[in-house]
Amino acid sequence: MALDSKTPKGPLKDKWTSYKNNIDLVNPANKRNIDVIVVGTGLAGGSAAATLAELGYNVKAFAYQDSPRRAHSIAAQGGINAAKNYQGDGDSSYRLFYDTVKGGDYRSRESNVHRLAEVSANIIDQCVAQGVPFARDYGGMLDNRSFGGVLVSRTFYAKGQTGQQLLLGAYSAMNRQIARGKIEMFNRHEMLDVVKVDGKARGIIARNLITGEIERHSAHAVVIATGGYGNVYFLSTNAMGSNATAAWKIHKKGAHFANPCYTQIHPTCIPRSGDYQSKLTLMSESLRNDGRIWVPKSMDDVMAIREGRKKPTDLSEEERDYYLERRYPAFGNLVPRDVASRAAKERCDAGYGVNKTGEAVYLDFKSAIARYGNEQAKLKGINNPSADKVYELGQAIVEAKYGNLFQMYNKIVDEDPYKTPMMIYPATHYTMGGVWVDYNLMTTVDGLYCIGEANFSDHGANRLGASALMQGLADGYFVLPYTIGDYLSKDIRTGKIPTDTAAFDEAEKEVTERINFFVNNKGSKSVDYFHKKLGKIMWEKVGMARNEKGLKEAMAEIKAVREDFWKEVKVPGTADEMNPELEKAGRVADFLELGELFAKDALNRNESCGGHFREESAETDGPQKGEAKRNDTDYAYVAAWEYKGEPADAVLHKEELEFNDIELKQRSYK
Ligand SMILES: Cc1cc2nc3c(=O)[nH]c(=O)nc-3n(C[C@H](O)[C@H](O)[C@H](O)COP(=O)(O)OP(=O)(O)OC[C@H]3O[C@@H](n4cnc5c(N)ncnc54)[C@H](O)[C@@H]3O)c2cc1C
């Protein structure tokens, strides 16, 4: 069945404006009688909750952490995009729209991306008004830097802590409403199911994570803003708690899940150190503004470095292969993430990896330190500065830009990245797939919305750096508050939604039964045992490169792990206390289903696009040899899966993508 995106008619550039001019509004007095549940208070949910409350709705907001300030969004390092053209380097809304559609390998919905580009500039104004301390240049103007896949500087940042500062802004906006009583905040609450009444989302079942109590909450609409599902790989750069439970639960209740196979493997993460690791750490893409990526040209040098006979700093310029600059002269080290990740994998697969596991390449700041140092010496009028002086001056600039990232690296790896290049390797980072939503950000269930990383998003098959924060805040501050109003305008006479009804009874029963199963199962293996097994299958067979054989094996293997999980999982403790193992069990159970659908989706999409690289679909000769080969004839659609029990039985619905304003081309960054 084809899906209706409900994209407004008319020229692309006018769609959002005319949409806003024509929707139904709710008058202020009626807003006071309408309740909205927002699950998740990261940047997407936090901004939505604050804005809806400011508009006058009664908001109930939920988060599993002890404060909205601890949402995974806090980890965002590098920045947020906006088409302000402060640098006068040719940026515009159109160019941001174009870069995003191209960066996503032509697998996103034009109308949504255009709207995103249009509202991007408002986000910066909003956040500056809230007091977000974006970096400023010498003259006091907001500064910008570049991220991958673009030729302009449009990324606003707050050192390497952009997410934290933006989240503090959203949190302050929320707090104002909490104080006014317009937001009721439920920290340490986990949504475990959505409740549908007459086909419409009318509430949720949540567990109080401190007491274990199961609670019913009703509303006229429910917004899911629960983040991405990268932890399906076990190891990722996501926060340890990031999970797919809310998204998966609504999928089981009728919300289609779109493009689960579109995952971003980020090129610059600290390499894995061993089997007992539970978390990977990102080194922000912003570092590629100044860091140059390389491996040794000769295998002898690779071996000498691995065996400790040589240091990377011993190698001359001629002995280094700056492979991104060599392969992609136009974009160099700032190619998009999917391209940079595959290029690192290619070098490491060919044996050039520089650490003991053979899974690391260098990210080197030597040139940048020298460049900045010489510039500073000139500015300070120092003639013929010594090498040490140049280094000292250059290091100060690099430290000002990326100091906290260098400190993180130093603490984790115990090496000084100012003196020796960082070692990096790709790791799972972001999920472009997610809950399918129409132009209104509504799922296939009436009154059930999904925003931020949890939805299938505007990024197509690959997200450009610094665009996730932009999308989450666009959804929350500037899009959802309009679209949900149009829907709620039909609910002004509905009155409070009661929770003592059969629909709530049934949903609560399901939730309670599952919890009771976990605490009573007394199996022999820990939750992490299964999570690690799933992650290994995902990484090896559904990771950076995928093929038919591996994907079929992955589906069968994940199913087998899932069956074992339900027999053997062991959850210590009880249901009526704080029980992190119990929380994890529920989340891993959902990952074990999502993982199989993920592999099924990857198998269905027999083309390479963005982060989804099918080995069967690569260019075999010509200038693009080895690069991804898209198939627009057969796959220019969003794959939205309908739940039918077993993940293998999910039914495919297609949203055909129309490109009226952008010509589909092979993506080239050469
Ligand atoms: C290390 C790192 C660095 C990044 N840097 C950047 C960057 O520089 N620029 C950029 O644009 N993007 C960046 N990203 C991506 C970006 O941070 C995320 O995509 C974005 O923050 C997601 O925001 P969100 O609001 O959708 O979800 P999250 O911030 O993940 O918030 C999820 C919320 O949902 C709640 N929740 C989840 N499940 C439940 C449940 N069942 N019940 C109740 N509550 C629930 C959580 O408590 C939380 O409040 C980075 C990502 C990582 C991992």
The ligand as an SDF file (V2000), in Angstrom:
LIG
                    3D

 53 58  0  0  0  0  0  0  0  0999 V2000
   28.5580   11.6410   20.8810 C   0  0  0  0  0  0  0  0  0  0  0  0
   27.5540   12.3210   19.9800 C   0  0  0  0  0  0  0  0  0  0  0  0
   27.8010   13.5810   19.4810 C   0  0  0  0  0  0  0  0  0  0  0  0
   26.8860   14.2050   18.6430 C   0  0  0  0  0  0  0  0  0  0  0  0
   27.1580   15.4520   18.1630 N   0  0  0  0  0  0  0  0  0  0  0  0
   26.2640   16.0540   17.3720 C   0  0  0  0  0  0  0  0  0  0  0  0
   26.5140   17.3710   16.8690 C   0  0  0  0  0  0  0  0  0  0  0  0
   27.5420   17.9760   17.1450 O   0  0  0  0  0  0  0  0  0  0  0  0
   25.5830   17.9370   16.0710 N   0  0  0  0  0  0  0  0  0  0  0  0
   24.4220   17.2970   15.7460 C   0  0  0  0  0  0  0  0  0  0  0  0
   23.6160   17.8710   15.0250 O   0  0  0  0  0  0  0  0  0  0  0  0
   24.1550   16.0690   16.2260 N   0  0  0  0  0  0  0  0  0  0  0  0
   25.0360   15.4330   17.0210 C   0  0  0  0  0  0  0  0  0  0  0  0
   24.7550   14.1910   17.4990 N   0  0  0  0  0  0  0  0  0  0  0  0
   23.4280   13.6210   17.3000 C   0  0  0  0  0  0  0  0  0  0  0  0
   22.4250   14.2650   18.2650 C   0  0  0  0  0  0  0  0  0  0  0  0
   23.0490   14.4610   19.5150 O   0  0  0  0  0  0  0  0  0  0  0  0
   21.1890   13.4260   18.4860 C   0  0  0  0  0  0  0  0  0  0  0  0
   20.6760   12.9850   17.2780 O   0  0  0  0  0  0  0  0  0  0  0  0
   20.1190   14.2540   19.1870 C   0  0  0  0  0  0  0  0  0  0  0  0
   20.6310   14.8530   20.3380 O   0  0  0  0  0  0  0  0  0  0  0  0
   18.9150   13.4040   19.5420 C   0  0  0  0  0  0  0  0  0  0  0  0
   18.0160   14.2030   20.2560 O   0  0  0  0  0  0  0  0  0  0  0  0
   16.5780   13.6700   20.6400 P   0  0  0  0  0  0  0  0  0  0  0  0
   15.9370   14.7370   21.4180 O   0  0  0  0  0  0  0  0  0  0  0  0
   15.8930   13.1600   19.4220 O   0  0  0  0  0  0  0  0  0  0  0  0
   16.8530   12.3940   21.5670 O   0  0  0  0  0  0  0  0  0  0  0  0
   17.6920   12.2140   22.9240 P   0  0  0  0  0  0  0  0  0  0  0  0
   18.5530   13.3510   23.2440 O   0  0  0  0  0  0  0  0  0  0  0  0
   18.3030   10.8580   22.8130 O   0  0  0  0  0  0  0  0  0  0  0  0
   16.5990   12.1920   24.0440 O   0  0  0  0  0  0  0  0  0  0  0  0
   15.7910   11.0820   24.2680 C   0  0  0  0  0  0  0  0  0  0  0  0
   14.8670   11.3810   25.4180 C   0  0  0  0  0  0  0  0  0  0  0  0
   13.8870   10.3580   25.4680 O   0  0  0  0  0  0  0  0  0  0  0  0
   13.7920    9.8420   26.7900 C   0  0  0  0  0  0  0  0  0  0  0  0
   13.3250    8.4570   26.6490 N   0  0  0  0  0  0  0  0  0  0  0  0
   13.7850    7.5050   25.8030 C   0  0  0  0  0  0  0  0  0  0  0  0
   13.0340    6.4050   25.9080 N   0  0  0  0  0  0  0  0  0  0  0  0
   12.0840    6.6760   26.8230 C   0  0  0  0  0  0  0  0  0  0  0  0
   10.9960    5.9340   27.3430 C   0  0  0  0  0  0  0  0  0  0  0  0
   10.6980    4.7180   26.9230 N   0  0  0  0  0  0  0  0  0  0  0  0
   10.2330    6.5340   28.3030 N   0  0  0  0  0  0  0  0  0  0  0  0
   10.4940    7.7940   28.7290 C   0  0  0  0  0  0  0  0  0  0  0  0
   11.4920    8.5430   28.2350 N   0  0  0  0  0  0  0  0  0  0  0  0
   12.2700    7.9760   27.2950 C   0  0  0  0  0  0  0  0  0  0  0  0
   15.1360   10.0610   27.4020 C   0  0  0  0  0  0  0  0  0  0  0  0
   15.0270   10.0860   28.7920 O   0  0  0  0  0  0  0  0  0  0  0  0
   15.5160   11.4080   26.7810 C   0  0  0  0  0  0  0  0  0  0  0  0
   14.9290   12.4260   27.5340 O   0  0  0  0  0  0  0  0  0  0  0  0
   25.6920   13.5470   18.3080 C   0  0  0  0  0  0  0  0  0  0  0  0
   25.4370   12.2730   18.7950 C   0  0  0  0  0  0  0  0  0  0  0  0
   26.3670   11.6530   19.5980 C   0  0  0  0  0  0  0  0  0  0  0  0
   26.1220   10.2450   20.0340 C   0  0  0  0  0  0  0  0  0  0  0  0
  1  2  1  0
  2  3  1  0
  2 52  2  0
  3  4  2  0
  4  5  1  0
  4 50  1  0
  5  6  2  0
  6  7  1  0
  6 13  1  0
  7  8  2  0
  7  9  1  0
  9 10  1  0
 10 11  2  0
 10 12  1  0
 12 13  2  0
 13 14  1  0
 14 15  1  0
 14 50  1  0
 15 16  1  0
 16 17  1  0
 16 18  1  0
 18 19  1  0
 18 20  1  0
 20 21  1  0
 20 22  1  0
 22 23  1  0
 23 24  1  0
 24 25  2  0
 24 26  1  0
 24 27  1  0
 27 28  1  0
 28 29  2  0
 28 30  1  0
 28 31  1  0
 31 32  1  0
 32 33  1  0
 33 34  1  0
 33 48  1  0
 34 35  1  0
 35 36  1  0
 35 46  1  0
 36 37  1  0
 36 45  1  0
 37 38  2  0
 38 39  1  0
 39 40  1  0
 39 45  2  0
 40 41  1  0
 40 42  2  0
 42 43  1  0
 43 44  2  0
 44 45  1  0
 46 47  1  0
 46 48  1  0
 48 49  1  0
 50 51  2  0
 51 52  1  0
 52 53  1  0
M  END
$$$$
